[in-house]
Amino acid sequence: MNPTDNRKSFPVSWEELHRNAKALAWRLVELGPWKGIVAVTRGGLTPAAIVARELDIRLIETVCVIGYHPDDSRPQQAEETKIVKSPANVGNGDGWIVVDDLVDTGRTAAILREQLPKAHFAAVYAKPLGRPLVDTFITEVSQDTWIYFPWDVEPQFTQPIATQRKRT
């Protein structure tokens, strides 16, 4: 995905991310008890920390999955998505929550589901292609929306939507 093309943009503030991650915790609390959380690096680290605090979970593992590079404009092939670092001590995932910021195409979730088939998959945001692969999410956005997370942006002026549309 290339964030500079004509996709819709959806900027997320720190406050909004925190509210949505807390809402995710509200949905997950009733489904426990949980052994721990597997945070998908890097995007899942912040939501996982918020969920861990809200659910009073201290055991957090990480999994590093490389899937796409935002500066790469060529279509991604499924075989390019790979686990670089597996989570330790989680077995098949039974009793664990896998937390990510976004499920987009579902490639990351599909690979993780193979490794952790009994885990509960949770994301703050979901797009239609990835939505069937996540068990719990908070906000669905269209497939052609590029989400700008607070750790990816700096505050700056942007043109109003109507002005942007006139240029395309």
Secondary structure by P-SEA (a helix, b strand, c coil): cccccccbbbbbcaaaaaaaaaaaaaaacccccccbbbbccccaaaaaaaaaaaacccbbbbbbbbcccccccccccccccccccccccccccccbbbbbcccccaaaaaaaaaacccbbbbbcccccccccccccccccccccccccccccccbbbbccaaaaaaac
